[in-house]
Amino acid sequence: MTNVAVLLIDVAAADAAEPAEGWSSTIRRSSPDAPTLLVTDLAAIRGDGIFETLGVLGGHPQQVEPHLARLAHSAAMLDLPAPNAAQWRAAIAAGAALLPDDEQGGIKLVLTRGPEGTGVPTAWVMASTAGNAFESERTNGLRVALLDRGYDHNVAQTAPWLLAGAKTLSYAVNMAAQREARRRGADDALFVSSDGYVLEAPTSTLIARFGDRIVTPRTDIGILAGTSQLSVFDFATSGGLKAEEVLLTPDELRTADAAWLVSSVRLAAPIIAVDDTQLPLDRELTDAMNTALLAREV
Ligand code: PLP
């Protein structure tokens, strides 16, 4: 990998008061090629941990506070110690400073349960350049395949131990869904609850437009609350559109005037097909959404 920087965070140090030299003194740079993680780390052997990915533009990390809030929410869902926001802010700033100003980048925040038996979490920040991996999707759109997630839409209430809605390191299922979508000739998957409601994509939130109304699946149905979706809703409502969180069926989605997958690094990619049903590509709104996402305050 090129342009990857790794910063290790001493989480144990965050239990004490801020050191005189500041939180950055509890963060240590490592090489991405150096062996860093113990093979006994519960992230490696059980996927037991959480993460966040935030975008970096012009050297500025975007939406730091919403991502830190979501990291704290995921930590609480997994009974992990609450992240020290000031320490993570320092690590994010240090990571962003290592990225070039003239390229889109991303920063991953990772917090694991740590090596088995120690009770000491492992934490790091990884900053990397994103290249133009998603540019073609933003321009040409993408096709999604609807895949059953195997849970009812009320899974978060009936089975909270399934951690639906937490951003855990157990994303093997999400990656398997993307491979299945590609086998079906699509570019990405879109999960549907077993009782028939559209949920989210494996790494993105769904937004759809019906006339002057834009909608997204409700966040209390076992899906991740997207930071990009919130930004798009802010932008859309300030431009006069109505915005709503809804329960949406696949049949309703197929009648949308436009739809998108949105996430921090992908930004807004228009959906041009749901299985075999074509959807219109709203060029003007797509471009406006991406301009708004790119212009967000840090
Ligand atoms: N849904 C899932 C399952 C995700 O993993 C992600 C992001 O990685 C999103 C939605 C989009 O979230 P955000 O817009 O905060 O990047």
Boltz pocket constraint, residues with backbone or C-beta under 6 A from the ligand:
constraints:
  - pocket:
      binder: B
      contacts: [[A, 53], [A, 167], [A, 200], [A, 201], [A, 202], [A, 203], [A, 204], [A, 205], [A, 224], [A, 225], [A, 226], [A, 227], [A, 228], [A, 229], [A, 262], [A, 263], [A, 264], [A, 265]]
      max_distance: 6.0
